[in-house]
Amino acid sequence: MTNPTPPIATRRPHSFTAHGQTIDDPYAWLKDPGYPEVTDPDVLGYLAAENAYFESVMAPLKPLTDRLYEEMKARIKEDDASVPQKDGDWRYWAAFETGGQYRKWWRKPVAGGPDELILDEPALAAGKEYFRLGALSVSNNGQLLAYAIDDNGSERFEVRIKNLATGDHFPEIIPGMLSEIVWTADDGGFLYGLANDQWRTDNARLHRLGTDPASDIELFKEADEGFRVGVSETSDRQWIVIASGDHVTSEVYLLPANDPLAPPKLVSARVAGREYDVDTHGDTLFIHTNDTHPNFRLCTARIDTPDVWEERIAASPHFYLTGISCFKDFLIIDGREDGLDQIEIHDYDPAIPPKRIAFPEASYDAGLGDNPEYDMRVLRLGYESMITPGTVYDYDVATGGMTVLKVQEIPSGYDASRYATERLKITARDGTQVPVSIVYPADFPRDGSRPLFLYAYGAYGYAIPPGFSTGRLSLLDRGFAYAIAHIRGGDDLGQQWYLDGKLDKRTNSFNDFVDVARGLIADQWTSAGRIAIAGRSAGGELMGAVVNSDPDLWGAVIADVPFVDVLNTMMDADLPLTPGEWPEWGNPIEDPKAFDLIRSYSPYDNVVAQDYPPMFISGGLNDPRVTYWEPAKWAAKLRATKTDDHVLLLKTNMGAGHGGKSGRFDALREAAEEHAFVLWQLKI
């Protein structure tokens, strides 16, 4: 395939000096000075030229892309629906119609009666290039619906309020919202948070129905620019929770749901490095905290003395306590043991031993589903593995009986016996055992001849679960193995696993990924140059780091909305996310060591004159998380510096944000493009 000539971005002199070091950045002009409005004709011209180049290079692959898209689409039940769940007097569910890009939200009376359409996403999305539904909250009495929409990918949502009895909307609209929506007990209003000019939610506000949003009451204001404020409610809906925190420290306030104007009750004042969250049962507060151990423990307190904590469940080096949920007659503990999800049911009487729900496979993804009522006797659960499609269960707490309500339907057919999955452990260079979840065709030969797709994230304490994917089958059916590297930086093996991949230990994440790849090669799962790799956002930073360090290993690279201009972003305190990110990456403005470390691995700053593998890079013009100029600058510098003739593509979604295109079929089309690129480059 003969490629057209790629666009070359101009170099313009630009530099900055910090800690006695001068950094040249000739592509800094790609950041429009008017951002978040992007109007600079040179910037738009360059992005348009890259998009045109992308289209021309990918054009010969259109038949393959179309075939992959049709395969993926055929595995999706087009008229799929969630399992209805009772909440008060109604059962609620969401459903797609055949051919629909977006869901419709439904309910019907528990006592019997017709289905009622409460929200029509396809109608709201009509004529829009992008649409995303954010918060969706029905009032306690079931008569009102407050919902939030984003129609450009900027994640600045607009709140609307609908009377479900009449179908009419209230006249007020609240723009710029970025939070959940929590109704007051009397349903006369709700709490929410506005994003400020830097896209930071530093407040909690009360809106009273029928009033001008400009007069909404600010109930809480956060002074620390690195903290974000969120609103939620306790399981019994007696308390509204206002939580403020960054990546390492949190602070919680409680408001009576029936008196939101009461002074917020502070649970416990923030302590640097301590995280906690709460739920309530009667007059007892249950506190999930990492104050004594990275794997968290459970404490209790009386609501009238919320900062006097007594230990209920001690922290364990083997069990990572990830969350708690209070129900009327029992307490649910979520956690992970050796990286595998566990759900435990605890009696409020600590003398009664807990019950753990057993799951059948050696590697899987499981957790609580939608359980909105406080008085639940049957729990909704979700379960899947790399070979088991998503399954919804009802679990009877009294008997331990498990009832299958729904198994993910694959209309084109699926035979799990054609595939196998394992959980491997590969030794990293420092001796650490890194878990790897892998799925492959049952007849996969372990002789190094086959291609392998390797995925990871490795940041923010976010674990990548070994779940099911219908899109992945298009690779498996073409002879690939697919592996997820559970590298440090995620919390797959506990919070210490996360701590060991951040700040001054950040390079562990990159090393783990490379060492997993080398281990898979040594065990003859694949060979160098036969590995396609992918990562998104902070996982895109991972992609940038490993193509700089070990370019010969990779046969194709997918870097979606990649966080690659790390030093410049962390030096710019005016960017939306930067102050809140310093606990994750370090503050290079104030700390010379953080400056040196980030500069040493920042993918953009470490592009060198060497051969790079074929690369597919994506960005979103309206992305507030990884701004569009990060992938654009990186692609420009790679083009000007690399010594190979491998293809390098930059695709910028001009009407979308961090998540790419929003419709389910549009998103499938993007996945098909990426798979086609991988197959092309690995000559499959």
N, C-alpha and C positions, 0 to 999 in steps of 0.2 A: 504494500500500500504506500503510495507516494503522498507525503504530507504537504499541504500548502505552507507558505512561509509564515512563521508566527510573528505576532506584533512584538516590537521591542520598545519598552518604556524608556523615555528619556531620563537621563541622570541630571539632577539639579543639585548644585552644592548646598549642603545643609549639614550642620554638626551641632553637638552640644557637649558641654564639659561638666563632669561631676566627679568628685573625689580625686581630682587631679588628672582625670583621664578624659580624652576627647574622642567622641564617637561620631564617625561620619555616617550619614544616613541619606544617600542621594535619592531615595524614593519616598522621602517624607512628604513630598508634594501630593502624593496620592490620598492623603488625609485632607478632605475638603474642610477648609477653615470654617465653613458654615454648618458643619455637622451638628445636629442630626439631619438637617436639610442638605442634600447633596445636589448642587447645581453647577459646580465648576465644569466648564465644557471640556477641559483637558482630562479631568478625571473620568467623566462620563464617556468621553471618546475612547480612552484607553480600555475601560471595562467593556464597551461595545465592541471594540476590535478583538478583545480576548474572547468574547462570546461568539463573535462571527467565526473566529478561528476554531473554537470548540465545535461549532456546528459543522464546519467544513471537514474537520478531521473525523468527526463521528458519523458523517453522512454515509460513507460506505458500510458502516456497521449497523445501519438502520434495520436491515432485514433480521440480523441477529438480535438487536435490541427489541424489535417487534415480537420476535419469537419468544424471547425471555419474558417480556411483558405479558404475553398471552398465557404462558405457562404459569406465571405468578398469579395472574388474575383468575385462571381456572381453578386455582387452589383455594380461592376465597369464596365463601358462601355469600353471594351478593345481597341476599335479603336476610342477613344475619341479625339476630337480636340477643340482647342480654337476658338473663333469667330474671323474671319479675321478683321484686323483693318488697315485702310489707314494711311500710312506715306509717304508723297511725291508722287512719281509716282507708288508706290507699295502697295499692301495689304499683310500683314504678318500674319502668324499664326503658331501654333505648333500642332503636332498630334502624337498620339501613333498608332502603328499598332497592330493588334490582336496578343497577346503573347509577345509584346515588353515591355521590362523593362524601356526603355528610349525613349525620344521624337525625332521626326524629325522636323526640322524647315523649313518652306516653305514660298514662296511668289509668287505672280502673278502680272502682270502689271495691273494698274487701267484701262488703255486703252484697255485691252483685250490681251489674249495670254495664253500660257501654264503655268501650275504650275512649279515652279522652286525650287528644293531642295537646300537650302543654307547651312544646317549643319545637319549631320547625326550622332546623339549621339550613336545609337546602334553600328555603325561601329567604332566610337572612343572608345567605352567601350568594344569592343569584346576582350575576353580573360582576362579581368581585374576583380579582386575580388571586386573592388570599382571604381566608376566613378562619378564625379560630375562636371557639367557645372557651371562655375561661371559667370563672366561678359560676355555679348554678345552685341556687338555694331556695327551697320551698319553705314558706312560713310554717310555724308550728301548727296553725289551724288548717293548713292545706289550701288556703284560699288565694295566696299571693306567690308570685315567683319573681325573684330578683336574679338577673343573669348579666354576664359581662362578655363583650365581644371585642375582638381585635381584627381589623380588616386590612392591615398592611404589614404585619410581622414585627412591629416595633414593641409589642408587649405593653402598650399603653391602652388599657381596656376602657370601654365605655359601658356603664351600668344602666340597665333599663329595668323597669318594674312592670309586671303584668298582673292584671286581675284575672285569676283563672276561672272565676265564675262567669265573667262577662266576655273575656277575651280582649278587653281594652287595656291599653297601656296608660300608666300615669304620665302626666306631662313632663315631669322632671327627668333629666338625663345627667348622669355624673361622668364626666370625661376624666381621663388620666388616672384611672384606678389600677392598682396592682396589689391585689390581696385576695383573701377569701371574703365571703359575705356571711355574717352571723346575725340572725334575727334576735331581737329582744323578746322577752317572754310574752309581752302583750301584742306582738306582731305589729306594733305601731311604728317600727323603724328597724334599722340594722346597723351594725358596725362594719367598717371597711377601712382601707388605707389608700391614700393617694401617693403616686410617685412624684417626687420633686423634680426639679430641672435636671438633676444628675441621675434620674431614673432610680432613685433610692426611696424606699418606703420608710419614712422616718416618723410615722404618725398612725394613730387610730382615731377614727372619726365616727360620729353618730349622725345618721340621716333619719329624720322623721318624715314619714310619708306625707306627700302633698306640700312640702316646703321647698323653698329654693335651696339647692345644694350649696350655694354660696354662704348660706347661714348655718351649715352643718357645724356641729360642736366638735372641736378637737379635744378628745378625752386624754390623749397621751401624745407626747412629743419626745423623740429621742435626740439627745444632744450629740452623741458620738457619731461622726459621719461614717464610721466603718460598720455600724450596727444596722440591722434591718428589723422592722416591726411587722409582726403577723398577728392575725386574730383567728380564734377558733372557739370551740366550746367543749366543756367536759361531757363525758358520755351521758350523764344524767340530765344535761342541758340546764342545770341550775346555775352554772357559772359561765361567764364569757372570759376567755383567756386572752390576755395581751402579752405576747412574748417578744422580747427584743434580744438580738444576739448577732454575733459574727460566726466565724467558722470554729471558734474555740471557747467562747464564753457566752452564757445566756442568763437572762433575768426574766422572771415571770410575775405578772400581776393578775389578780382575779377581780372581776366585776360581777355583782349579782345580776343574773339575767333579767330579773324583775325590777331592777333599779340601776340602770346603766350610768346614771349620773352620780352614783355614790362614789366616794373617793376610791381609786383603785387600791386593792389590798396587795401589798408586796409580799411574795412568798419568801424570798431570800435575796438579799442584795448581791449584785454581781461580784464574782471573784474571778480574777483573770485565770483562764485556763479551765474553769469549771463549767460544765454544761449540765442542764437539768430540764426536764419537762414534767408535767403533772397531769393527773386525773383525779377524780373524786368519787367517793362512795360514802353516802351519808355525810357525817361531819368529819370524815377522815380524808386526808390528802395523801395520795400515793405519788411518790417522787422517784423518778428514774434519773440517776445521776452518775457521773464519772468522777466524783470528788475524791475517791480513795483508790480507784483502779481504772485503767483504760477500758476495761470490759463492762463497766457500769455495775451498779448495785441498785436495789430497790429499798427505799425508805418510806416511812409513814410519818404523818404529823397531824395534829388537830388543826382544823381550819382556823380556829381562833388563835393558835400559836404556830403559824405555818413555818417558822424558821427553826423550830425545835424538832430535829429529825431523829427518828429511831430506825435502826436497821431492821428490815424485814427479810431480805434475801441478800446475802453477802456476795461480793464480786468473786468471780471464779476465773482462773487463768485459762480454763478450757471452754467455758460457756460464755459467749458474748451476748449479753442481754440487750437486745436492740429496741425493745419497746414494750409498753403495757397498755391494756385496755380494761377499764372497769365495767362490768355488767352488774345487774342487780344481785345475782346469786353467786357469782364467781368472778375471778380475775384471770385475764389472759396474759401470759408472758410470751413474747416473741423473742427468738434468739437464734444464734448459729453455734453449732458445735462442730469443730473441725471443718468449718466453712459450709456446713449443710444446715438448711433452715429447720428450726424446731418450733413447735407450738405446744405450750404447756397450759393446762387448766388448773388453777389454784383455788382452793376454798378460802374464804375470808378468815376461817379458823386456821391459823398456821399449824396446828397440830395434825390436821388432815393432810396426808401426803398428796402431792400434785399428780395429775395424769398427763402423760405425754402422748400426743397423737403420732401414730406410727405411719411412715410412708414407705412404699415398696421398693424403690430403686436406690442404687448406690450413689447416684448424683441426680439432683432435681432442684426445682424451684417451687416453694410452697408458702402460703401465707393466708391471713384472714382476707375474706372478700368484703362485700358490702353488708355490714351489720349495723343498721342505723338505730335500732331500738335498744333501750337500756335493759328491758326485761326480755332477754333472748333465752330461749331454751334449746334452740337449734342454731348452730353457727354456719354461716356461709364461708366456704373455703375455696381457694384456687390452687391447682397443682399442675405442673408440667415438667417435662425433662427434655433433653435434646432429641429424644426419639418418641416421646409421648406428647400428643397434642394437648392443648390447654383443656383442663377438665374442671368443672364446677361441682362441688359437693355440698350437701347439707350434712353436718355432723351433729348427732344427737348427744348432748352433753351428758345426759343421765345414763344412757345405755352404751355410748361409744360407737353406735351404729353409724355407718357412712353411706349416704345415698347419692348416687351419681345423678345430677340434674341435667348436665349438658357436657358433651365432648365436642371439641372443636371439629366442625365438619369440613372435610376437604373434598369438594365436589368432583375433582378430577381423579380422586382415588389416592389412598395412602396405605402402604403395607409396612408396618414398623419392622417386620422381620428382615427387610432388605437393608437395614442399617444397624450399626452397633455403636455403643457409646462407652467411654471409660473416663475415669478420673485419674490422671497421671500426677506424678510429682517429679519435677526436674530440679536439679541442684544448680543454684546460681553461683556466680564466681566467689561470693563470700561464704558459701556453704549453706545458705538458706534454701529450704525446700519450697519451691513455688508450685502451687497446684495448677493443673491444666485440665480443663474439660474438653473432650474431643469426641466428635461424631464422624462416622465414616461409612462408606458402603460395606456391606457384610463381606464382600469378596475382595476387599482392599488388600493389595499385596504390600508387605512391609519390606520393600527392596529399594526404597529411595527413588523410585521412578515416577511416583505420582505427585501431582500438585497439592498444595495445602494452603488454606486460607486461615490467617491468624489475626485475631481481633483482641483488643484490650483497651482499657480506659486508664485506670491507675491514678486517680486524683480525687480530692474532696471526700475521701472516705466512702465513695460510691462503689458498691460491689456489682459486678456484672453477673447476673444469675445464669446458670446453665439451663436456659429455657428453650422452648420450641420455636422454630421459624419455618414457615412455608417457603419463603423466598430462598432460604438456604438450600432447599432441595434441588434447585436448578444447578447448583455447584456440585452437590453430592452425586447427582445423577450423571454428571460428566466426569466422575472419577476423583473428585476432590475429597480430602479430609478437611474438616472445619474445626478449628481449635480456639478456645477462649483462654487466654493467659490471665490468671488471677494475680496480677502483679501487685507489689507493694504500692501504696498510695490509695488503693481501695481499702475497704474494711472487711474484705472477704474472710479473713481469719481473725477478726477482732480489731478493736481500735488501734492497738499497737501496730498492726499491719499497715494501717493508714498513717500513723505517726512516722513509721519507718520509710515513708515515701514522700515526705513533704519537707519544706524549708531546707535545712542543710543536708537532708538525706534524700533530696529530690532525685538525684541521679540513680538511686536504687531502682526506681521505676523503669528507667530506660535500660539499665543493665539487666534487670530481670527479663524484660521482653527479648532482648538480644540473646540472653542465655537460654531462654525457653526455645527460641528458634534453633539455636545450635544444638540443644539437647534433642529436639525432634529430628534434626538431621542425623545426629549420632545414632539415634534409635531407628533410623531408616524409615521414618514416616514420610520423608521428602528429601530434597537435596537443595543446596544453595542455588538461588536463582529461580527456584520453582515455588517460592513462597509469595503469595499475595498478602499484603497486610492492610489493615484499615483501622482508623480511629477518628473520633469526632470530638470537636471542641478541645478540651484538655487532652483527649486522646489523639487529636491532631497534632498537638505539641509533641506527644510521644512519637508520632510518625516523623515529624521534622527532626527530632533528636536522633532517631535511629537511622535515618537516611544519611545524616551527616557522619555518624560514627561507623556504620557498617553497610555501606551502600551495595556491596556485592551479594548480600544475602537475599535481596528482595527482587522478585520478578515483576511486581506491579504494586503500586501504592495508591490507596484511596485516603485522602485527607479532607474530611468534610468540616467546614467552618473551623479551621485549625487555629488554635491559640499559639501563634508562632513568633509574634513580635513582642516577646515577653518583657524584655528590658524597657522598651519604649512605653509600653502600656503601664507597667508598674511604676514608671517614673512620672506618669501623668495623673496627678491626683484629681483632675477635673473630669476624667472619664467616669462613666456611670458606676462601674464596678470596682475601680481600683482600691479605694481605702478599705473596703470590705474584703479584698483579696490578700492584703498584706499578711494576715495570719497564716495563709496557705503557702505563699511564695516567698515572703520576706519583703521588707521595705527598703528598696535600693536608694530612695531619696535620703534617708537618714543613716542607713547602715552600710558602710563601705564593704563589709564582708558579704552582705546580701547582694550588693551591686556586682561584686566580682563573681559570685557564684552564678547569679542569673545570667550575667554576660557570658559565662563559660559554657552554658548549655542552651541559651535562647536560640531556637533554630534559625531565625532570620539572621542573627548576628554571627552565626557560625557556618554559613554557606561558604564553601571553599571551591577552588578550581580542582574538581575531580569528576569522575563519572558518577552520575546519579541514575537510579532506576526509573522506568517509566512512571509518570505521576499524573494523577487525576485530583485536582484541587477544586473545592467549591467554597462559595461564600454567599452571604445575603446582604443586599444593600441596606436593609432596615434592621439588621441584626444588632441589638443593643448589648449582647454578651461578648461576642467576638466581632469587633467592628470590621466592616468590609475591607478596609485597607490592609488588615493583617495578611489574609491570603493573597491580596493583590500585590503588596510589596514583596512578599516571599516569592511569588511566582516570577515577578520581574527580576529579582536578584538572581534567582536560580537560572533563568534564561541567559542572563548576561555573564554568568560565572561558570556554569558547568561545562565539562569538556566532552560530553557524549552527544550523540544525536538521537537519544531516546525521546519519545514524545512527552511533552509536558502540557497539560491542559488546565486552564482556569475557567470555571463556570461561575458566574455571579448571578444569583436570582435577583432580578431588579425589582421585584414586587413582593419579596418574602424576607423572613428573618432567620433566626437561629435554627429553626426546625426544618428548613427547606419548604417545599411546596406543601400546601395544607390538605388538599383533597386526598382521599385514600388511594385513588387510582393515579393521580398526579405523583404521589409519593412512590407508588409502585413503578411508574415510568422512570423516575430518577434512579431507583434501585436497579432496574433493568439496564440502564445506561452504564452504571458502575460495573455490573457483572459482565456486560459485553466488553468493556475496556479490559477487565481482568482476563477474560477468555482470549481476547485478541493478543494481549501482551504475552501470555503464557502459551500461546499457539495451541490452544485446545480446540 
